[in-house]
Amino acid sequence: MKTTGDLQLLRRINRSVLLRLMLVSPGLSRARLASMSGLTKSTVSGLVRELIDEHWLVESDSTVAAQGMGRPSTPLHVESSTRVLIGIEIAVECLRLVCVTIQGKIISQTEAPLTNRQPQRVCTQVAKMVQKLFKQLQSDGLLLCGVGICLPGAINDESGIVRLAPNLEWRNVAFLPMIAEAFCAAGLPATQIHLQNDADAAALSEYEFGTFDGEDPLIFINCDVGVGAGIVLNDRLFTGSVGTAGEIGHTILQINGPLCSCGRNGCAETFIGSRFLRKKADVQAAGQYLGVLIQNLDAMFNPRVLVLGGRSCVNNPSLVETARHTLLTYAQGAGLPAPQVRPARYGLQAAAVGAAALVLHRFLRPMLLGASIESTTGKPTAQVAKPSTPPVRQPRPAPESPHVLRH
């Protein structure tokens, strides 16, 4: 006999299946949704009505003639003008906050210097920025789905503890309860808060809001003050056993090389991090080191696409070209095809947009493991995933220029 909790979870899973189908194949009818999802027509009809009432879906004004003798059908579309996601990047030198639609269009963005790196002070500054944005959302009649936060460090996916963020000088910080308390203190309403590493989040900005098909595996390399990689594998983030997968900035590229912030010598961060480039500006050499780094990732993961982002790549476009050429040289030497390499679609906003995409990523996969917390309770809630086969992804339009807010 199923419990109420089982039935509620089943409903959430079925809703997520329909939403994922609608996101990748706009214009489906209820009958087509039933056929593609394997759910009964009555189940689909009831769930679609819920999703329309909750402003996830909207019916088209016109009907489409059915094949054969069937009745005309009404196409459905994702409601892209009401529900929004908030994404926040806690970078080493600044905070970036974006508000995006559930299809990845940036509605607003703001950036402010990080006034203090002490975790509690960071949480207070973040809460004040979200408070200001939320008032604007209320005024515009928009509905907030949740808040995603990312930062440059190793994060435990089960507990939400920041194990190590060397450039922020954080170690074993219980960040989720702290930020939830800050949201409560700022008078923000109940909302789900999700936490992830910045490179992992940036990978989701490409995967969830991308315009290309079949980009799995996908690796996003974030070259800022720190250097990290976000890996999408089998329709979900690959974060490792304790959340430290992708910390490529602390792989060694040179024995007895320059001292890194982590205490080791010769880490990748010391050759391609933004601090290094500001000091020495040897972009040609940095591009070659980056090319070596992505060649190693190609050998390990064999991705379909490698995306290069972060301040180092955005401010130095030739870095990407040199890295791509270096990778191609290695691939030709081995007689193997090189993966596609391209710059980040959202530029410097990739991690913040990815944090917003994290909210959608978790919502569409109700059983997915990940650290999240309800801002009014202070009690983390984890959800455990069962792998699922993603629907075929269709191209989406490139993002439009957003309205920019400045502090």
SEMAR-509905 format. One record per residue (C-alpha): residue number from 1; x negated, y, z. Coordinates in steps of 0.2 Angstrom, whole numbers, plus 5000, padded with zeros to 4 digits. Last residue first. Example, Ala and Ser with C-alpha at 12.3 -4.5 7.8 and 13.67 -1.06 7.14 Angstrom:
BEGIN
{site 2, {4932, 4995, 5036}}
{site 1, {4938, 4978, 5039}}
//
This chain:
BEGIN
{site 407, {4877, 5245, 4965}}
{site 406, {4880, 5242, 4947}}
{site 405, {4895, 5235, 4938}}
{site 404, {4894, 5230, 4920}}
{site 403, {4909, 5226, 4909}}
{site 402, {4905, 5211, 4899}}
{site 401, {4899, 5209, 4881}}
{site 400, {4908, 5194, 4873}}
{site 399, {4902, 5176, 4876}}
{site 398, {4900, 5165, 4861}}
{site 397, {4915, 5155, 4855}}
{site 396, {4917, 5137, 4859}}
{site 395, {4912, 5122, 4849}}
{site 394, {4921, 5105, 4854}}
{site 393, {4916, 5093, 4867}}
{site 392, {4920, 5074, 4865}}
{site 391, {4928, 5069, 4882}}
{site 390, {4917, 5064, 4896}}
{site 389, {4916, 5046, 4902}}
{site 388, {4918, 5044, 4920}}
{site 387, {4906, 5040, 4934}}
{site 386, {4914, 5038, 4952}}
{site 385, {4911, 5052, 4963}}
{site 384, {4911, 5056, 4982}}
{site 383, {4918, 5072, 4988}}
{site 382, {4910, 5081, 5003}}
{site 381, {4919, 5093, 5014}}
{site 380, {4909, 5105, 5025}}
{site 379, {4918, 5112, 5041}}
{site 378, {4917, 5131, 5043}}
{site 377, {4935, 5132, 5043}}
{site 376, {4940, 5148, 5034}}
{site 375, {4927, 5147, 5021}}
{site 374, {4931, 5129, 5015}}
{site 373, {4915, 5121, 5012}}
{site 372, {4906, 5112, 4998}}
{site 371, {4891, 5101, 4996}}
{site 370, {4893, 5089, 4981}}
{site 369, {4898, 5071, 4977}}
{site 368, {4910, 5070, 4962}}
{site 367, {4927, 5062, 4966}}
{site 366, {4938, 5077, 4960}}
{site 365, {4928, 5079, 4944}}
{site 364, {4936, 5094, 4935}}
{site 363, {4936, 5104, 4951}}
{site 362, {4917, 5100, 4953}}
{site 361, {4912, 5107, 4936}}
{site 360, {4924, 5121, 4937}}
{site 359, {4916, 5128, 4954}}
{site 358, {4899, 5124, 4947}}
{site 357, {4903, 5135, 4931}}
{site 356, {4903, 5150, 4943}}
{site 355, {4885, 5145, 4949}}
{site 354, {4880, 5143, 4931}}
{site 353, {4886, 5161, 4927}}
{site 352, {4874, 5166, 4942}}
{site 351, {4860, 5155, 4935}}
{site 350, {4862, 5161, 4917}}
{site 349, {4864, 5179, 4921}}
{site 348, {4846, 5183, 4915}}
{site 347, {4850, 5177, 4898}}
{site 346, {4867, 5170, 4896}}
{site 345, {4864, 5158, 4881}}
{site 344, {4846, 5153, 4888}}
{site 343, {4833, 5152, 4874}}
{site 342, {4832, 5136, 4863}}
{site 341, {4822, 5120, 4861}}
{site 340, {4830, 5106, 4851}}
{site 339, {4820, 5089, 4855}}
{site 338, {4804, 5085, 4846}}
{site 337, {4805, 5070, 4834}}
{site 336, {4790, 5057, 4836}}
{site 335, {4775, 5054, 4827}}
{site 334, {4764, 5055, 4842}}
{site 333, {4754, 5070, 4836}}
{site 332, {4769, 5077, 4828}}
{site 331, {4778, 5077, 4845}}
{site 330, {4762, 5085, 4853}}
{site 329, {4762, 5099, 4840}}
{site 328, {4781, 5102, 4841}}
{site 327, {4779, 5104, 4860}}
{site 326, {4765, 5117, 4858}}
{site 325, {4776, 5126, 4845}}
{site 324, {4791, 5127, 4856}}
{site 323, {4780, 5133, 4870}}
{site 322, {4773, 5147, 4859}}
{site 321, {4790, 5152, 4853}}
{site 320, {4797, 5152, 4871}}
{site 319, {4783, 5163, 4878}}
{site 318, {4785, 5175, 4862}}
{site 317, {4802, 5180, 4870}}
{site 316, {4793, 5187, 4885}}
{site 315, {4806, 5196, 4896}}
{site 314, {4819, 5183, 4894}}
{site 313, {4807, 5169, 4896}}
{site 312, {4798, 5175, 4911}}
{site 311, {4814, 5181, 4919}}
{site 310, {4823, 5165, 4918}}
{site 309, {4828, 5154, 4904}}
{site 308, {4822, 5140, 4892}}
{site 307, {4835, 5127, 4886}}
{site 306, {4829, 5110, 4882}}
{site 305, {4841, 5100, 4870}}
{site 304, {4845, 5081, 4866}}
{site 303, {4834, 5076, 4881}}
{site 302, {4821, 5062, 4881}}
{site 301, {4820, 5061, 4900}}
{site 300, {4802, 5057, 4905}}
{site 299, {4793, 5060, 4888}}
{site 298, {4804, 5076, 4885}}
{site 297, {4800, 5082, 4903}}
{site 296, {4781, 5080, 4900}}
{site 295, {4783, 5089, 4883}}
{site 294, {4792, 5103, 4893}}
{site 293, {4778, 5106, 4904}}
{site 292, {4765, 5105, 4891}}
{site 291, {4774, 5118, 4881}}
{site 290, {4776, 5129, 4897}}
{site 289, {4757, 5128, 4899}}
{site 288, {4755, 5133, 4881}}
{site 287, {4767, 5148, 4883}}
{site 286, {4757, 5153, 4899}}
{site 285, {4741, 5154, 4888}}
{site 284, {4749, 5165, 4875}}
{site 283, {4758, 5176, 4888}}
{site 282, {4742, 5181, 4897}}
{site 281, {4751, 5195, 4906}}
{site 280, {4739, 5194, 4921}}
{site 279, {4748, 5202, 4935}}
{site 278, {4766, 5202, 4928}}
{site 277, {4764, 5185, 4920}}
{site 276, {4759, 5178, 4937}}
{site 275, {4774, 5185, 4946}}
{site 274, {4786, 5179, 4933}}
{site 273, {4781, 5161, 4935}}
{site 272, {4772, 5153, 4920}}
{site 271, {4754, 5149, 4927}}
{site 270, {4756, 5149, 4946}}
{site 269, {4773, 5141, 4945}}
{site 268, {4766, 5126, 4936}}
{site 267, {4756, 5121, 4952}}
{site 266, {4737, 5122, 4952}}
{site 265, {4734, 5122, 4970}}
{site 264, {4746, 5117, 4984}}
{site 263, {4752, 5128, 4999}}
{site 262, {4770, 5130, 4992}}
{site 261, {4767, 5148, 4987}}
{site 260, {4754, 5142, 4975}}
{site 259, {4735, 5144, 4975}}
{site 258, {4727, 5144, 4958}}
{site 257, {4720, 5128, 4951}}
{site 256, {4710, 5114, 4960}}
{site 255, {4717, 5102, 4947}}
{site 254, {4728, 5110, 4934}}
{site 253, {4745, 5107, 4929}}
{site 252, {4752, 5100, 4945}}
{site 251, {4771, 5099, 4948}}
{site 250, {4777, 5112, 4959}}
{site 249, {4787, 5122, 4947}}
{site 248, {4794, 5106, 4941}}
{site 247, {4806, 5105, 4956}}
{site 246, {4819, 5095, 4945}}
{site 245, {4824, 5082, 4957}}
{site 244, {4824, 5089, 4975}}
{site 243, {4842, 5086, 4980}}
{site 242, {4839, 5071, 4993}}
{site 241, {4841, 5056, 4982}}
{site 240, {4839, 5065, 4965}}
{site 239, {4848, 5080, 4958}}
{site 238, {4854, 5073, 4941}}
{site 237, {4869, 5085, 4937}}
{site 236, {4884, 5077, 4929}}
{site 235, {4891, 5071, 4912}}
{site 234, {4879, 5056, 4910}}
{site 233, {4863, 5067, 4914}}
{site 232, {4863, 5086, 4916}}
{site 231, {4846, 5091, 4922}}
{site 230, {4841, 5108, 4930}}
{site 229, {4823, 5112, 4930}}
{site 228, {4813, 5124, 4941}}
{site 227, {4800, 5137, 4941}}
{site 226, {4799, 5150, 4954}}
{site 225, {4797, 5169, 4952}}
{site 224, {4807, 5166, 4936}}
{site 223, {4806, 5152, 4924}}
{site 222, {4822, 5142, 4924}}
{site 221, {4820, 5126, 4913}}
{site 220, {4837, 5119, 4908}}
{site 219, {4838, 5101, 4903}}
{site 218, {4852, 5093, 4894}}
{site 217, {4855, 5074, 4892}}
{site 216, {4869, 5076, 4886}}
{site 215, {4872, 5090, 4873}}
{site 214, {4885, 5081, 4863}}
{site 213, {4893, 5096, 4855}}
{site 212, {4888, 5115, 4855}}
{site 211, {4896, 5131, 4860}}
{site 210, {4892, 5129, 4879}}
{site 209, {4902, 5134, 4894}}
{site 208, {4902, 5118, 4904}}
{site 207, {4884, 5112, 4898}}
{site 206, {4875, 5129, 4896}}
{site 205, {4881, 5137, 4912}}
{site 204, {4879, 5120, 4920}}
{site 203, {4860, 5120, 4917}}
{site 202, {4859, 5137, 4925}}
{site 201, {4867, 5129, 4941}}
{site 200, {4854, 5115, 4942}}
{site 199, {4840, 5129, 4939}}
{site 198, {4848, 5139, 4953}}
{site 197, {4849, 5125, 4966}}
{site 196, {4867, 5122, 4971}}
{site 195, {4881, 5127, 4984}}
{site 194, {4900, 5127, 4982}}
{site 193, {4912, 5138, 4992}}
{site 192, {4931, 5134, 4992}}
{site 191, {4942, 5148, 4996}}
{site 190, {4952, 5155, 5011}}
{site 189, {4954, 5174, 5011}}
{site 188, {4939, 5186, 5013}}
{site 187, {4940, 5196, 5029}}
{site 186, {4921, 5200, 5029}}
{site 185, {4919, 5190, 5045}}
{site 184, {4927, 5175, 5037}}
{site 183, {4915, 5177, 5022}}
{site 182, {4900, 5178, 5034}}
{site 181, {4906, 5162, 5043}}
{site 180, {4907, 5153, 5027}}
{site 179, {4890, 5159, 5022}}
{site 178, {4882, 5152, 5038}}
{site 177, {4892, 5135, 5037}}
{site 176, {4885, 5133, 5020}}
{site 175, {4867, 5138, 5023}}
{site 174, {4861, 5126, 5036}}
{site 173, {4843, 5131, 5033}}
{site 172, {4830, 5117, 5034}}
{site 171, {4816, 5128, 5027}}
{site 170, {4817, 5146, 5020}}
{site 169, {4802, 5157, 5015}}
{site 168, {4813, 5164, 5001}}
{site 167, {4799, 5159, 4989}}
{site 166, {4797, 5143, 4998}}
{site 165, {4815, 5137, 4997}}
{site 164, {4814, 5121, 5006}}
{site 163, {4828, 5109, 5014}}
{site 162, {4842, 5121, 5010}}
{site 161, {4856, 5111, 5019}}
{site 160, {4872, 5109, 5010}}
{site 159, {4875, 5092, 5018}}
{site 158, {4878, 5080, 5004}}
{site 157, {4870, 5088, 4990}}
{site 156, {4854, 5092, 5000}}
{site 155, {4847, 5108, 4992}}
{site 154, {4829, 5111, 4986}}
{site 153, {4826, 5129, 4983}}
{site 152, {4829, 5144, 4971}}
{site 151, {4847, 5149, 4975}}
{site 150, {4864, 5145, 4969}}
{site 149, {4881, 5150, 4975}}
{site 148, {4898, 5145, 4968}}
{site 147, {4914, 5153, 4973}}
{site 146, {4932, 5147, 4970}}
{site 145, {4948, 5147, 4959}}
{site 144, {4951, 5166, 4961}}
{site 143, {4968, 5172, 4954}}
{site 142, {4968, 5188, 4945}}
{site 141, {4982, 5202, 4947}}
{site 140, {4970, 5216, 4942}}
{site 139, {4971, 5224, 4960}}
{site 138, {4968, 5207, 4968}}
{site 137, {4952, 5205, 4957}}
{site 136, {4946, 5222, 4962}}
{site 135, {4948, 5218, 4980}}
{site 134, {4939, 5202, 4977}}
{site 133, {4924, 5211, 4969}}
{site 132, {4921, 5222, 4985}}
{site 131, {4923, 5207, 4996}}
{site 130, {4911, 5197, 4986}}
{site 129, {4897, 5210, 4987}}
{site 128, {4900, 5212, 5006}}
{site 127, {4899, 5193, 5008}}
{site 126, {4883, 5192, 4999}}
{site 125, {4875, 5205, 5010}}
{site 124, {4881, 5196, 5025}}
{site 123, {4874, 5180, 5019}}
{site 122, {4857, 5187, 5015}}
{site 121, {4856, 5195, 5033}}
{site 120, {4860, 5178, 5040}}
{site 119, {4846, 5169, 5029}}
{site 118, {4832, 5182, 5033}}
{site 117, {4827, 5188, 5015}}
{site 116, {4832, 5206, 5018}}
{site 115, {4838, 5219, 5006}}
{site 114, {4839, 5209, 4990}}
{site 113, {4841, 5222, 4977}}
{site 112, {4858, 5222, 4969}}
{site 111, {4865, 5216, 4952}}
{site 110, {4883, 5216, 4946}}
{site 109, {4893, 5207, 4933}}
{site 108, {4911, 5208, 4927}}
{site 107, {4923, 5199, 4915}}
{site 106, {4910, 5186, 4909}}
{site 105, {4918, 5174, 4897}}
{site 104, {4915, 5156, 4902}}
{site 103, {4931, 5147, 4898}}
{site 102, {4937, 5147, 4916}}
{site 101, {4935, 5165, 4916}}
{site 100, {4920, 5173, 4923}}
{site 99, {4915, 5185, 4938}}
{site 98, {4897, 5188, 4941}}
{site 97, {4886, 5192, 4955}}
{site 96, {4867, 5193, 4955}}
{site 95, {4857, 5196, 4971}}
{site 94, {4839, 5202, 4970}}
{site 93, {4820, 5199, 4973}}
{site 92, {4819, 5180, 4977}}
{site 91, {4836, 5176, 4968}}
{site 90, {4852, 5173, 4977}}
{site 89, {4863, 5169, 4962}}
{site 88, {4882, 5171, 4964}}
{site 87, {4896, 5165, 4953}}
{site 86, {4914, 5169, 4955}}
{site 85, {4927, 5160, 4945}}
{site 84, {4943, 5166, 4937}}
{site 83, {4961, 5161, 4934}}
{site 82, {4973, 5173, 4925}}
{site 81, {4967, 5177, 4907}}
{site 80, {4961, 5160, 4900}}
{site 79, {4977, 5150, 4902}}
{site 78, {4971, 5134, 4894}}
{site 77, {4982, 5130, 4879}}
{site 76, {4997, 5119, 4875}}
{site 75, {5005, 5116, 4858}}
{site 74, {5024, 5114, 4858}}
{site 73, {5030, 5099, 4848}}
{site 72, {5043, 5097, 4835}}
{site 71, {5055, 5082, 4837}}
{site 70, {5050, 5066, 4829}}
{site 69, {5055, 5059, 4812}}
{site 68, {5038, 5057, 4804}}
{site 67, {5024, 5068, 4810}}
{site 66, {5029, 5082, 4822}}
{site 65, {5032, 5100, 4817}}
{site 64, {5022, 5112, 4827}}
{site 63, {5031, 5124, 4839}}
{site 62, {5028, 5143, 4842}}
{site 61, {5025, 5153, 4857}}
{site 60, {5012, 5142, 4863}}
{site 59, {5013, 5135, 4881}}
{site 58, {5001, 5141, 4895}}
{site 57, {4990, 5131, 4906}}
{site 56, {4980, 5134, 4922}}
{site 55, {4992, 5147, 4928}}
{site 54, {4999, 5137, 4943}}
{site 53, {5016, 5135, 4936}}
{site 52, {5008, 5129, 4919}}
{site 51, {4998, 5117, 4928}}
{site 50, {5013, 5110, 4938}}
{site 49, {5023, 5109, 4922}}
{site 48, {5009, 5100, 4914}}
{site 47, {5008, 5087, 4929}}
{site 46, {5026, 5083, 4927}}
{site 45, {5026, 5081, 4908}}
{site 44, {5010, 5071, 4909}}
{site 43, {5018, 5059, 4922}}
{site 42, {5034, 5057, 4911}}
{site 41, {5024, 5054, 4896}}
{site 40, {5014, 5040, 4904}}
{site 39, {4995, 5042, 4906}}
{site 38, {4983, 5035, 4894}}
{site 37, {4974, 5051, 4893}}
{site 36, {4973, 5053, 4874}}
{site 35, {4991, 5047, 4871}}
{site 34, {4999, 5056, 4885}}
{site 33, {4989, 5072, 4880}}
{site 32, {4995, 5070, 4862}}
{site 31, {5013, 5068, 4868}}
{site 30, {5012, 5084, 4879}}
{site 29, {5005, 5093, 4864}}
{site 28, {4987, 5098, 4861}}
{site 27, {4982, 5115, 4856}}
{site 26, {4965, 5117, 4863}}
{site 25, {4954, 5101, 4862}}
{site 24, {4938, 5103, 4874}}
{site 23, {4947, 5113, 4888}}
{site 22, {4963, 5104, 4885}}
{site 21, {4956, 5087, 4888}}
{site 20, {4947, 5093, 4903}}
{site 19, {4963, 5100, 4910}}
{site 18, {4972, 5084, 4907}}
{site 17, {4959, 5073, 4916}}
{site 16, {4958, 5085, 4930}}
{site 15, {4977, 5084, 4933}}
{site 14, {4975, 5065, 4933}}
{site 13, {4961, 5065, 4946}}
{site 12, {4970, 5078, 4957}}
{site 11, {4986, 5067, 4957}}
{site 10, {4976, 5051, 4961}}
{site 9, {4968, 5060, 4975}}
{site 8, {4985, 5065, 4982}}
{site 7, {4991, 5048, 4980}}
{site 6, {4976, 5040, 4989}}
{site 5, {4978, 5053, 5003}}
{site 4, {4996, 5049, 5005}}
{site 3, {4991, 5031, 5008}}
{site 2, {4993, 5017, 4995}}
{site 1, {5000, 5000, 5000}}
//
